[in-house]
C-alpha cells in the first residue's frame, strides 16, 4: 500500500494521497515505518524541513515538512507551525531561531515579517539534505528499496496548496542536466595550429603575388609589343646616307665596263658611237 502524507494546518488535519503532489522522503517499510514528506521536486532536509528553489512571493525557500505518521509521534517527524495557514518558515540570524512566516490579508506568505511562533533548529547551512524527491514523485510501498542521499546538487522546484484537506501539486517541473564542458585543446596543440595557419596564409599570399606579376607582365607585352628597328647604314643609330660600303680591291677593275648594246640600227648607230668615242664629231 502506498504511503500517505499528513500535516496539520490552522489546527486542521490534512491528508495527502500519493497523487497529491506530496511524497515521502524515502522508503517506508518495517525498518523505517515513518519518514517526513515534502512536495515533489523539493529537497528533504534534516530537522523536518523542506527546501525549494522556485520563486514564491514572500517566501524564504523553506517550509515545515509533513509526515507519513498521522500522529507525528515518530521521532523522524516534527509538527511545526501547525497553527498557521501556510507551512513556510524562515531563519532569523539575529536570534538564531526559526520562525513561522504566516500570511497577510491576501493570503501571501510574510516571511519578511514572520509571526512570533519560533522553534530551535540548526541554521540552514548546517542542515543536511537527506533525500531529493523527483519532480514526478514516488509512491513508496513497504516493499520499496531503500534509497537516500546525503547531499544534492540539483535545483528542484515545486509548490503546494493547503487550502483544502487534500493537497495538489501546482507545478511539476523537470530538472535539466548540466551540459558537458567541451574538450579543451592543449597549449602546444593550439600553438601548432596557429603556426600552421600563419604559414598557410603566407604561402597563399606569395602565390597570389607571383600570379599577379605574371598577369601584369603578359598584359603589358600584349598592349605594348616591342618593335624591332632595322639597322640602317651599317650603324645602329646612323642614317642611311652615311653608309658607304667598302669593296675589296680585287673586286675593282681598271677595264671600263662593256657598253650597253644600243638597239638603234646595226651600222649607223655603231658608227655614231665610234665617232663620239674618238672625239671626231663636232
Backbone as JSON, one array per atom type, in Angstrom:
{
  "sequence": "XXXXXXXXXXXXXXXXXXXXXXXXXXXXXXXXXXXXXXXXXXXXXXXXXXXXXXXXXXXXXXXXXXXXXXXXXXXXXXXXXXXXXXXXXXXXXXXXXXXXXXXXXXXXXXXXXXXXXXXXXXXXXXXXXXXXXXXXXXXXXXXXXXXXXXXXXXXXXXXXXXXXXXXXXXXXXXXXXXXXXXXXXXXXXXXXXXXXXXXXXXXXXXXXXXXXXXXXXXXXXXXXXXXXXXXXXXXXXXXXXXXXXXXXXXXXXXXXXXXXXXXXXXXXXXXXXXXXXXXXXX",
  "N": [[0.86, -1.19, 0.0], [0.57, 2.18, -0.86], [2.26, 4.9, 0.68], [0.75, 7.46, 2.61], [0.82, 11.02, 3.12], [0.79, 13.3, 5.84], [-0.41, 16.29, 7.48], [-0.67, 19.14, 9.66], [-2.55, 22.07, 9.56], [-3.46, 25.3, 10.37], [-4.61, 24.21, 12.58], [-6.07, 22.15, 11.53], [-6.43, 18.81, 10.32], [-4.68, 17.42, 7.73], [-4.68, 15.31, 4.88], [-2.61, 13.79, 2.54], [-2.77, 12.14, -0.35], [-1.0, 9.67, -2.44], [-1.02, 10.74, -5.06], [-1.16, 13.45, -4.76], [0.83, 15.32, -4.96], [2.57, 15.52, -2.91], [5.22, 13.64, -1.43], [6.8, 10.85, 0.27], [9.9, 11.23, 2.09], [11.79, 9.19, 1.33], [11.98, 5.56, 1.56], [9.29, 3.66, 2.95], [8.99, 1.23, 5.28], [9.19, -1.83, 7.21], [11.47, -1.44, 8.7], [11.84, 1.31, 8.61], [9.31, 2.89, 9.59], [8.13, 5.4, 9.42], [8.55, 8.5, 7.8], [9.58, 11.86, 6.93], [7.69, 14.18, 4.83], [7.67, 15.88, 1.7], [7.03, 18.33, -0.92], [6.75, 17.23, -4.29], [9.74, 17.23, -6.17], [11.14, 18.87, -4.47], [13.64, 19.34, -1.83], [14.46, 17.22, 0.89], [15.31, 18.08, 4.08], [17.33, 17.72, 7.04], [15.82, 17.72, 10.33], [13.1, 17.92, 9.78], [12.5, 19.76, 7.76], [11.73, 21.25, 4.65], [13.06, 22.24, 1.47], [13.04, 24.58, -1.26], [13.62, 25.9, -4.58], [12.31, 27.49, -6.31], [10.59, 30.55, -7.29], [8.72, 32.27, -4.91], [6.27, 34.38, -3.84], [6.98, 36.41, -1.17], [8.12, 34.26, 0.13], [10.66, 32.14, 1.76], [12.14, 30.03, 0.94], [12.04, 27.79, 2.46], [10.07, 25.36, 4.22], [7.87, 23.78, 6.62], [7.96, 20.28, 7.05], [5.78, 17.51, 6.13], [4.46, 14.35, 7.32], [4.61, 10.75, 7.28], [3.48, 9.53, 9.37], [0.53, 9.85, 10.89], [0.05, 10.79, 13.43], [2.26, 12.15, 14.13], [4.04, 11.17, 15.95], [6.34, 9.78, 15.62], [9.9, 9.86, 15.94], [11.18, 10.86, 13.68], [9.66, 12.84, 12.63], [8.37, 16.17, 12.96], [6.0, 18.33, 14.27], [5.53, 21.29, 13.05], [4.71, 24.75, 13.1], [1.96, 24.29, 13.09], [-0.35, 25.69, 13.58], [-0.58, 27.68, 11.76], [-1.65, 29.13, 8.59], [-0.08, 28.58, 6.4], [2.77, 26.47, 5.76], [5.27, 27.7, 5.65], [8.53, 28.65, 6.71], [11.14, 30.61, 8.29], [14.55, 31.55, 8.79], [15.98, 33.35, 11.43], [18.72, 35.12, 11.7], [19.65, 36.87, 13.65], [18.55, 36.12, 16.12], [19.02, 33.44, 16.02], [17.05, 31.59, 15.72], [14.31, 29.75, 14.26], [11.36, 30.85, 12.58], [7.78, 30.83, 12.19], [6.29, 31.8, 9.19], [3.69, 32.77, 8.44], [0.75, 34.49, 7.06], [-0.54, 37.25, 5.05], [-3.36, 39.54, 4.72], [-4.12, 39.01, 2.14], [-3.48, 36.44, 1.77], [-0.9, 35.91, 1.08], [2.42, 34.75, 1.68], [4.38, 35.8, 4.49], [7.24, 36.0, 5.08], [9.14, 37.96, 5.43], [8.21, 39.41, 7.48], [7.73, 37.72, 9.95], [5.76, 35.56, 12.15], [5.34, 35.38, 15.76], [5.78, 32.84, 16.57], [8.18, 30.61, 17.22], [10.94, 28.27, 16.84], [13.62, 26.08, 17.8], [16.38, 25.18, 15.87], [18.98, 23.85, 13.76], [21.04, 26.14, 11.86], [20.35, 27.08, 8.41], [22.59, 26.46, 6.74], [23.72, 24.38, 8.08], [22.01, 22.29, 7.92], [21.37, 19.08, 6.69], [20.93, 17.58, 3.47], [18.76, 15.04, 3.17], [17.25, 13.59, 1.43], [16.21, 13.63, -1.97], [13.42, 14.48, -3.67], [12.04, 13.36, -6.67], [10.75, 15.27, -9.46], [8.49, 14.1, -10.48], [7.66, 12.61, -8.39], [7.27, 9.87, -5.98], [5.63, 6.84, -5.21], [5.93, 5.29, -2.48], [6.13, 2.02, -1.19], [5.75, -0.66, 1.23], [7.47, -2.53, 0.26], [9.38, -1.18, -1.06], [12.68, -0.37, -2.17], [15.48, 0.71, -0.24], [16.36, 4.02, -0.53], [18.33, 6.79, -0.35], [19.93, 9.95, 0.0], [22.84, 11.82, 0.85], [23.53, 14.31, 0.11], [22.74, 16.88, -2.3], [22.79, 18.21, -5.6], [21.05, 19.17, -7.38], [18.46, 21.32, -8.73], [15.57, 21.5, -7.72], [12.09, 22.3, -8.19], [8.9, 23.4, -7.04], [5.53, 23.63, -5.75], [2.91, 24.16, -3.4], [-0.32, 23.58, -1.95], [-2.47, 24.38, 0.67], [-5.07, 24.84, 1.05], [-7.17, 23.16, 1.14], [-8.38, 19.96, 2.34], [-7.01, 18.04, 0.96], [-3.97, 18.0, -0.64], [-2.52, 19.42, -3.62], [-0.23, 19.33, -6.36], [0.97, 22.2, -7.78], [2.9, 22.8, -9.59], [4.93, 20.92, -11.68], [7.77, 20.64, -12.49], [10.64, 19.71, -14.49], [14.0, 18.71, -14.03], [17.01, 19.88, -15.53], [19.83, 18.35, -16.86], [23.24, 19.28, -16.42], [25.14, 20.68, -19.07], [27.75, 19.0, -20.76], [31.11, 20.0, -20.48], [32.93, 21.18, -23.24], [35.73, 19.52, -24.75], [39.03, 20.68, -24.18], [41.72, 22.12, -26.04], [45.2, 21.42, -25.8], [47.87, 23.67, -24.82], [50.14, 23.39, -26.45], [49.1, 22.12, -28.75], [47.33, 24.09, -29.6], [49.13, 26.16, -30.19], [50.57, 24.98, -32.29], [48.58, 24.74, -34.24], [48.08, 27.45, -34.68], [50.55, 28.34, -35.79], [50.62, 26.78, -38.12], [48.41, 27.78, -39.52], [49.27, 30.44, -39.94], [51.55, 30.06, -41.59], [50.34, 28.87, -43.81], [48.72, 31.0, -44.72], [50.75, 32.83, -45.42], [52.09, 31.48, -47.54], [49.99, 31.31, -49.39], [49.68, 34.05, -49.91], [52.13, 34.66, -51.17], [52.0, 33.07, -53.52], [49.79, 34.26, -54.73], [50.85, 36.81, -55.24], [52.92, 36.22, -57.1], [51.4, 35.17, -59.22], [49.95, 37.44, -59.88], [51.98, 39.18, -60.76], [52.89, 37.83, -63.06], [50.61, 37.97, -64.58], [50.38, 40.75, -65.01], [52.75, 41.24, -66.47], [52.31, 39.74, -68.82], [50.12, 41.09, -69.79], [51.16, 43.65, -70.28], [52.98, 43.15, -72.36], [51.25, 42.45, -74.39], [49.77, 44.81, -74.79], [51.77, 46.7, -75.42], [53.72, 45.89, -77.65], [57.1, 45.01, -78.45], [58.93, 46.7, -80.94], [60.95, 45.86, -83.57], [63.66, 47.6, -84.85], [65.15, 48.05, -87.95], [68.62, 47.8, -88.69], [70.1, 50.41, -90.15], [72.3, 51.67, -92.69], [74.53, 50.4, -91.77], [75.21, 51.1, -89.23], [74.17, 51.28, -85.83], [72.73, 53.51, -84.93], [73.11, 55.2, -87.17], [72.5, 57.17, -90.21], [70.89, 56.34, -93.26], [72.2, 57.63, -95.35], [74.83, 57.87, -94.61], [76.04, 55.53, -95.03], [78.63, 53.83, -96.59], [79.63, 51.46, -98.38], [82.48, 49.39, -98.39], [84.43, 47.95, -100.81], [86.31, 45.09, -101.6], [89.7, 45.27, -102.87], [90.26, 43.53, -104.93], [87.96, 43.34, -106.23], [87.78, 45.58, -107.74], [88.01, 46.82, -110.95], [90.14, 47.86, -113.67], [89.4, 47.94, -116.19], [87.13, 49.4, -118.37], [83.67, 49.13, -118.16], [81.7, 47.06, -120.25], [80.04, 48.48, -123.04], [76.67, 49.17, -123.17], [74.46, 47.54, -125.31], [73.31, 49.25, -128.08], [70.18, 49.64, -129.21], [69.59, 50.96, -131.58], [69.79, 50.85, -134.97], [71.93, 48.64, -136.72], [74.37, 49.41, -138.09], [74.6, 52.25, -138.47], [74.18, 53.29, -135.96], [76.22, 52.19, -134.47], [78.47, 53.29, -135.72], [78.15, 55.98, -135.14], [78.5, 55.94, -132.44], [81.14, 55.16, -132.34], [82.48, 57.34, -133.56], [81.89, 59.32, -131.66], [83.25, 58.41, -129.55], [85.83, 58.69, -130.4], [86.11, 61.33, -130.57], [85.67, 62.78, -132.86], [83.43, 63.91, -133.8], [81.63, 66.94, -134.15]],
  "CA": [[0.0, 0.0, 0.0], [1.34, 3.41, -0.96], [2.24, 5.69, 1.9], [0.14, 8.78, 2.58], [1.49, 12.06, 3.89], [-0.17, 14.02, 6.68], [0.07, 17.56, 8.0], [-1.64, 19.98, 10.34], [-2.51, 23.46, 9.12], [-4.53, 26.06, 11.03], [-5.26, 23.31, 13.52], [-6.83, 21.12, 10.83], [-5.68, 17.64, 9.91], [-4.67, 17.29, 6.27], [-4.19, 14.04, 4.35], [-2.1, 13.94, 1.18], [-2.62, 10.84, -1.0], [0.21, 9.58, -3.28], [-1.1, 11.54, -6.28], [-1.48, 14.83, -4.38], [1.97, 16.21, -5.16], [3.47, 15.31, -1.78], [5.79, 12.29, -1.42], [7.67, 10.57, 1.43], [11.34, 11.49, 1.93], [12.47, 7.91, 1.43], [11.11, 4.38, 1.62], [8.55, 3.34, 4.18], [8.96, -0.23, 5.44], [9.2, -2.27, 8.61], [12.62, -0.84, 9.36], [11.58, 2.76, 8.7], [7.85, 2.97, 9.47], [7.67, 6.76, 9.19], [9.52, 9.48, 7.32], [9.0, 13.17, 6.62], [7.14, 14.34, 3.48], [7.84, 17.18, 1.06], [6.41, 18.46, -2.23], [7.54, 16.62, -5.37], [10.76, 18.1, -6.76], [11.85, 19.62, -3.44], [14.67, 18.62, -1.07], [14.15, 16.9, 2.28], [16.43, 18.41, 4.94], [17.25, 17.24, 8.42], [15.02, 18.58, 11.21], [11.73, 18.03, 9.26], [12.41, 20.98, 6.96], [11.81, 21.07, 3.19], [13.59, 23.42, 0.78], [12.71, 24.72, -2.68], [14.41, 26.95, -5.24], [11.48, 28.31, -7.2], [10.22, 31.85, -6.75], [7.43, 32.32, -4.21], [6.06, 35.72, -3.31], [7.07, 36.47, 0.29], [8.68, 33.03, 0.69], [12.05, 32.12, 2.2], [12.81, 28.86, 0.4], [11.92, 26.69, 3.41], [8.75, 25.15, 4.83], [7.82, 22.63, 7.53], [7.63, 19.03, 6.36], [4.7, 16.66, 6.63], [4.94, 13.08, 7.85], [3.78, 9.58, 6.95], [2.82, 9.18, 10.63], [-0.53, 10.85, 11.07], [0.08, 11.33, 14.79], [3.53, 12.86, 14.32], [4.66, 10.64, 17.16], [7.63, 9.19, 15.28], [10.99, 10.83, 16.12], [11.63, 11.43, 12.41], [8.73, 13.91, 12.21], [8.09, 17.24, 13.91], [4.84, 19.13, 13.89], [5.97, 22.68, 13.12], [3.8, 25.78, 12.57], [0.69, 23.6, 12.82], [-1.47, 26.61, 13.74], [-0.54, 28.68, 10.69], [-2.3, 28.75, 7.33], [0.93, 28.06, 5.48], [3.88, 25.85, 6.5], [6.54, 28.38, 5.39], [9.32, 29.05, 7.87], [12.32, 31.4, 7.94], [15.58, 31.55, 9.83], [16.37, 34.68, 11.86], [20.12, 35.01, 12.13], [19.89, 37.67, 14.85], [18.2, 35.33, 17.31], [19.43, 32.05, 15.85], [15.85, 30.76, 15.79], [13.42, 29.68, 13.12], [10.04, 31.41, 12.87], [6.72, 30.54, 11.23], [6.11, 33.03, 8.42], [2.33, 33.28, 8.46], [0.24, 35.09, 5.82], [-1.21, 38.53, 5.21], [-4.79, 39.51, 4.43], [-4.32, 38.49, 0.79], [-3.08, 35.03, 1.74], [0.5, 35.77, 0.68], [3.36, 34.42, 2.76], [5.04, 37.0, 5.02], [8.49, 35.61, 5.74], [9.9, 39.16, 5.78], [7.64, 39.86, 8.76], [7.16, 36.47, 10.45], [4.99, 35.54, 13.4], [6.13, 35.22, 16.99], [5.95, 31.42, 16.83], [9.55, 30.23, 16.85], [11.45, 26.98, 17.31], [15.08, 25.98, 17.74], [16.87, 24.21, 14.9], [20.25, 24.28, 13.18], [20.99, 27.13, 10.78], [20.18, 26.43, 7.1], [23.85, 25.92, 6.2], [24.08, 23.18, 8.83], [21.02, 21.25, 7.68], [21.8, 18.14, 5.65], [19.93, 17.08, 2.53], [18.66, 13.6, 3.41], [16.59, 12.94, 0.3], [15.76, 14.5, -3.06], [12.22, 13.91, -4.28], [11.93, 13.7, -8.1], [9.62, 16.14, -9.81], [7.31, 13.26, -10.71], [7.27, 11.99, -7.13], [7.33, 8.41, -5.83], [4.65, 6.23, -4.3], [6.69, 4.25, -1.81], [5.37, 0.96, -0.52], [6.55, -1.38, 2.22], [8.46, -3.34, -0.45], [10.31, -0.31, -1.79], [14.07, -0.5, -1.75], [15.95, 1.88, 0.49], [17.08, 4.99, -1.34], [18.5, 8.06, 0.35], [21.17, 10.63, -0.37], [23.35, 12.69, 1.9], [23.66, 15.65, -0.45], [22.12, 17.03, -3.6], [23.23, 19.39, -6.36], [20.01, 19.53, -8.34], [17.68, 22.51, -8.41], [14.17, 21.15, -7.9], [11.1, 23.33, -7.96], [7.58, 22.85, -6.73], [4.7, 24.49, -4.92], [1.93, 23.36, -2.69], [-1.54, 24.28, -1.55], [-3.06, 23.83, 1.89], [-6.38, 25.47, 1.18], [-8.2, 22.14, 1.33], [-7.91, 18.81, 3.1], [-6.11, 17.27, 0.11], [-3.04, 18.92, -1.31], [-2.18, 19.12, -5.01], [0.99, 19.96, -6.84], [0.66, 23.2, -8.81], [3.99, 22.83, -10.56], [5.68, 19.66, -11.77], [8.84, 20.87, -13.46], [11.7, 18.71, -14.58], [15.34, 19.27, -13.95], [17.81, 19.75, -16.75], [21.22, 18.04, -16.52], [24.22, 20.26, -16.88], [25.8, 20.31, -20.33], [29.15, 18.64, -20.59], [32.06, 21.01, -20.97], [33.68, 20.67, -24.4], [37.15, 19.23, -24.53], [39.9, 21.82, -24.47], [42.99, 21.8, -26.69], [46.39, 21.76, -25.03], [48.54, 24.88, -25.31], [51.02, 23.03, -27.56], [48.3, 21.89, -29.95], [46.81, 25.38, -30.07], [50.23, 26.9, -30.82], [50.86, 24.35, -33.58], [47.53, 25.12, -35.19], [48.28, 28.85, -35.03], [51.7, 28.45, -36.71], [50.23, 26.2, -39.41], [47.53, 28.73, -40.22], [50.07, 31.59, -40.39], [52.38, 29.64, -42.74], [49.45, 28.69, -44.96], [48.35, 32.33, -45.23], [51.93, 33.42, -46.06], [52.3, 30.81, -48.83], [48.92, 31.74, -50.29], [49.97, 35.42, -50.34], [53.25, 34.64, -52.14], [51.5, 32.54, -54.79], [48.93, 35.26, -55.35], [51.7, 37.89, -55.76], [53.59, 35.72, -58.31], [50.41, 35.09, -60.29], [49.61, 38.8, -60.29], [53.1, 39.71, -61.53], [52.86, 37.21, -64.39], [49.46, 38.51, -65.31], [50.69, 42.12, -65.45], [53.78, 41.18, -67.49], [51.69, 39.3, -70.08], [49.23, 42.14, -70.3], [51.98, 44.74, -70.81], [53.53, 42.69, -73.65], [50.17, 42.48, -75.39], [49.37, 46.19, -75.09], [52.89, 47.46, -75.94], [54.7, 44.95, -78.2], [58.37, 45.6, -78.85], [59.09, 46.83, -82.39], [62.34, 45.75, -83.98], [64.08, 48.61, -85.83], [66.25, 47.52, -88.77], [69.86, 48.57, -88.67], [70.33, 51.07, -91.46], [73.6, 52.33, -92.87], [75.61, 49.66, -91.14], [75.4, 51.58, -87.87], [72.93, 51.11, -85.07], [71.97, 54.76, -84.92], [73.47, 56.03, -88.31], [71.49, 57.35, -91.25], [71.14, 55.56, -94.48], [73.09, 58.41, -96.23], [76.21, 57.75, -94.15], [76.55, 54.2, -95.3], [79.5, 53.73, -97.75], [80.22, 50.11, -98.33], [83.84, 49.26, -98.89], [84.59, 46.73, -101.58], [87.72, 44.64, -101.65], [90.44, 45.74, -104.05], [90.2, 42.53, -106.0], [86.7, 43.47, -106.98], [87.81, 46.82, -108.55], [88.64, 46.53, -112.26], [90.53, 49.06, -114.43], [88.78, 47.85, -117.53], [85.79, 50.01, -118.35], [82.6, 48.16, -118.4], [81.23, 46.97, -121.64], [78.94, 49.38, -123.33], [75.37, 48.52, -123.41], [74.1, 47.45, -126.73], [72.31, 50.23, -128.48], [69.22, 49.0, -130.13], [69.34, 51.74, -132.81], [70.47, 50.39, -136.2], [73.09, 47.78, -136.6], [75.57, 50.05, -138.6], [74.62, 53.69, -138.23], [74.27, 53.56, -134.51], [77.55, 51.81, -134.0], [79.41, 54.27, -136.23], [77.97, 57.22, -134.38], [79.1, 55.71, -131.12], [82.6, 55.13, -132.52], [82.92, 58.72, -133.76], [81.82, 60.08, -130.4], [84.31, 57.93, -128.67], [87.11, 59.18, -130.89], [86.11, 62.78, -130.5], [85.69, 63.35, -134.19], [82.19, 64.64, -134.07], [81.69, 68.33, -133.68]],
  "C": [[0.89, 1.24, 0.0], [1.16, 4.24, 0.3], [1.57, 7.03, 1.66], [0.99, 9.75, 3.39], [0.42, 12.85, 4.64], [0.47, 15.31, 7.18], [-1.07, 18.28, 8.7], [-1.45, 21.41, 9.84], [-3.73, 24.18, 9.69], [-5.33, 25.15, 11.98], [-6.02, 22.19, 12.87], [-5.9, 20.0, 10.38], [-5.81, 17.47, 8.4], [-4.07, 15.96, 5.87], [-3.8, 14.24, 2.89], [-1.91, 12.56, 0.56], [-1.41, 10.84, -1.94], [0.16, 10.45, -4.52], [-1.39, 13.01, -5.99], [-0.37, 15.81, -4.7], [2.94, 16.18, -4.0], [3.95, 13.87, -1.82], [6.66, 12.1, -0.18], [9.14, 10.85, 1.1], [12.13, 10.2, 2.11], [11.48, 6.77, 1.53], [10.44, 4.22, 2.98], [8.43, 1.82, 4.25], [8.98, -0.57, 6.93], [10.36, -1.67, 9.39], [12.43, 0.65, 9.58], [10.08, 2.97, 8.52], [7.33, 4.37, 9.15], [8.83, 7.63, 8.75], [8.81, 10.8, 7.07], [8.49, 13.18, 5.18], [7.39, 15.76, 2.99], [7.15, 17.16, -0.3], [7.34, 17.85, -3.29], [8.5, 17.64, -5.98], [11.55, 18.89, -5.74], [12.82, 18.73, -2.69], [14.22, 18.41, 0.36], [15.4, 17.17, 3.11], [16.25, 17.77, 6.31], [16.43, 18.22, 9.26], [13.6, 18.78, 10.73], [11.51, 19.35, 8.53], [12.53, 20.59, 5.49], [12.35, 22.36, 2.58], [13.2, 23.39, -0.68], [13.52, 25.86, -3.26], [13.57, 27.82, -6.16], [11.11, 29.62, -6.51], [8.83, 31.79, -6.14], [7.31, 33.68, -3.54], [6.05, 35.68, -1.78], [7.7, 35.26, 0.93], [10.15, 33.15, 1.04], [12.84, 30.98, 1.58], [12.72, 27.65, 1.31], [10.47, 26.58, 3.9], [8.8, 23.89, 5.68], [7.33, 21.4, 6.78], [6.4, 18.37, 6.96], [5.29, 15.36, 7.14], [4.03, 11.94, 7.4], [3.08, 9.03, 8.2], [1.78, 10.24, 10.94], [-0.55, 11.45, 12.46], [1.33, 12.16, 15.06], [4.23, 12.41, 15.61], [6.03, 10.02, 16.89], [8.73, 10.25, 15.41], [11.45, 11.5, 14.82], [10.76, 12.6, 11.96], [8.54, 14.92, 13.34], [6.9, 18.03, 13.39], [5.19, 20.6, 14.11], [4.94, 23.59, 12.48], [2.42, 25.18, 12.25], [-0.52, 24.53, 12.94], [-1.54, 27.67, 12.64], [-1.22, 28.17, 9.43], [-1.32, 28.12, 6.34], [2.09, 27.49, 6.28], [5.22, 26.56, 6.33], [7.21, 28.82, 6.69], [10.53, 29.85, 7.38], [13.28, 31.39, 9.11], [15.97, 32.99, 10.13], [17.77, 34.6, 12.45], [20.4, 35.79, 13.41], [19.63, 36.87, 16.13], [18.67, 33.88, 17.22], [18.26, 31.1, 15.93], [15.12, 30.76, 14.45], [12.06, 30.23, 13.55], [9.05, 30.98, 11.81], [6.37, 31.83, 10.52], [4.7, 33.61, 8.57], [1.95, 33.89, 7.12], [-0.39, 36.44, 6.11], [-2.68, 38.39, 4.84], [-5.1, 38.97, 3.04], [-3.95, 37.01, 0.67], [-1.65, 34.81, 1.3], [1.38, 35.51, 1.9], [4.11, 35.68, 3.19], [6.31, 36.62, 5.78], [9.36, 36.81, 6.09], [9.4, 39.75, 7.09], [6.94, 38.67, 9.41], [6.37, 36.65, 11.75], [5.93, 35.4, 14.6], [6.33, 33.75, 17.35], [7.31, 30.98, 16.32], [9.88, 28.83, 17.37], [12.95, 26.92, 17.07], [15.49, 24.85, 16.8], [18.18, 24.73, 14.32], [20.03, 25.32, 12.08], [20.89, 26.42, 9.43], [21.45, 25.8, 6.55], [24.27, 24.64, 6.88], [23.08, 22.05, 8.65], [21.47, 20.37, 6.52], [20.64, 17.78, 4.75], [19.89, 15.56, 2.68], [17.98, 12.87, 2.27], [16.16, 14.0, -0.71], [14.57, 13.84, -3.74], [12.17, 14.3, -5.76], [10.71, 14.56, -8.37], [8.35, 15.34, -10.04], [6.84, 12.57, -9.44], [7.43, 10.48, -7.15], [6.25, 7.96, -4.88], [5.34, 5.06, -3.64], [5.75, 3.27, -1.13], [6.3, 0.27, 0.47], [7.63, -2.22, 1.57], [9.49, -2.5, -1.19], [11.72, -0.47, -1.26], [14.51, 0.81, -1.11], [16.78, 2.76, -0.43], [17.16, 6.3, -0.59], [19.82, 8.66, -0.09], [21.57, 11.56, 0.75], [23.52, 14.12, 1.41], [23.01, 15.68, -1.81], [22.63, 18.28, -4.26], [22.18, 19.82, -7.37], [19.26, 20.76, -7.86], [16.21, 22.22, -8.63], [13.27, 22.34, -7.66], [9.77, 22.68, -7.66], [6.8, 23.86, -5.94], [3.62, 23.62, -4.29], [0.72, 24.21, -2.35], [-2.11, 23.6, -0.32], [-4.44, 24.43, 2.12], [-7.49, 24.46, 1.37], [-7.6, 20.96, 2.07], [-7.01, 17.91, 2.28], [-5.25, 18.23, -0.67], [-2.76, 18.46, -2.72], [-0.91, 19.85, -5.38], [0.64, 20.91, -7.97], [1.71, 23.23, -9.89], [4.7, 21.49, -10.51], [6.79, 19.81, -12.8], [9.83, 19.72, -13.48], [13.03, 19.41, -14.53], [16.1, 19.0, -15.23], [19.24, 19.45, -16.37], [22.15, 19.08, -17.11], [24.9, 19.76, -18.15], [27.26, 19.99, -20.05], [30.05, 19.71, -21.19], [32.84, 20.45, -22.14], [35.14, 20.48, -24.08], [38.0, 20.42, -24.96], [41.2, 21.34, -25.13], [44.14, 22.19, -25.77], [47.04, 23.0, -25.64], [49.46, 24.57, -26.49], [50.27, 22.82, -28.85], [47.76, 23.2, -30.51], [47.9, 26.19, -30.76], [50.57, 26.32, -32.18], [49.85, 24.73, -34.64], [47.72, 26.57, -35.64], [49.42, 29.04, -36.02], [51.34, 27.91, -38.08], [49.35, 27.14, -40.21], [48.33, 29.91, -40.76], [50.91, 31.24, -41.61], [51.52, 29.47, -43.98], [49.04, 30.02, -45.57], [49.52, 32.97, -45.96], [52.17, 32.81, -47.44], [51.25, 31.24, -49.84], [49.17, 33.16, -50.8], [51.08, 35.48, -51.38], [52.78, 34.14, -53.5], [50.61, 33.56, -55.5], [49.75, 36.39, -55.96], [52.39, 37.46, -57.05], [52.62, 35.67, -59.48], [50.04, 36.48, -60.81], [50.72, 39.41, -61.14], [53.13, 39.13, -62.94], [51.72, 37.75, -65.23], [49.76, 39.9, -65.84], [51.73, 42.12, -66.57], [53.2, 40.75, -68.83], [50.8, 40.37, -70.67], [50.02, 43.28, -70.91], [52.56, 44.38, -72.17], [52.48, 42.76, -74.74], [49.82, 43.9, -75.8], [50.5, 46.98, -75.76], [53.95, 46.5, -76.47], [55.97, 45.66, -78.63], [58.52, 45.56, -80.38], [60.57, 46.78, -82.72], [62.65, 46.77, -85.08], [65.25, 48.05, -86.62], [67.47, 48.4, -88.67], [70.14, 49.11, -90.08], [71.71, 51.67, -91.48], [74.73, 51.61, -92.2], [75.89, 50.09, -89.73], [74.06, 51.51, -87.14], [72.08, 52.36, -85.09], [72.3, 55.66, -86.11], [72.34, 56.16, -89.3], [71.89, 56.55, -92.47], [72.14, 56.27, -95.39], [74.54, 58.23, -95.82], [76.83, 56.43, -94.55], [77.36, 54.2, -96.59], [80.18, 52.38, -97.69], [81.59, 50.09, -98.96], [83.98, 47.92, -99.58], [86.05, 46.3, -101.54], [88.39, 45.04, -102.96], [90.35, 44.77, -105.21], [88.96, 42.66, -106.85], [86.69, 44.7, -107.86], [88.59, 46.53, -109.84], [88.96, 47.84, -112.98], [89.92, 49.06, -115.82], [87.4, 48.44, -117.47], [84.74, 48.97, -118.67], [82.18, 48.17, -119.86], [80.04, 47.85, -121.83], [77.69, 48.59, -123.61], [75.06, 48.57, -124.9], [73.01, 48.42, -127.04], [71.38, 49.57, -129.49], [69.01, 49.75, -131.44], [70.25, 51.2, -133.91], [71.72, 49.56, -135.97], [74.36, 48.55, -136.99], [75.65, 51.52, -138.18], [74.83, 54.02, -136.77], [75.65, 53.25, -134.02], [78.58, 52.82, -134.49], [79.32, 55.57, -135.45], [78.64, 57.08, -133.01], [80.62, 55.73, -131.22], [83.15, 56.52, -132.73], [82.91, 59.5, -132.46], [82.94, 59.66, -129.46], [85.66, 58.49, -129.1], [87.2, 60.68, -130.83], [86.12, 63.46, -131.83], [84.4, 64.1, -134.49], [82.3, 66.02, -133.5], [81.0, 68.46, -132.31]]
}
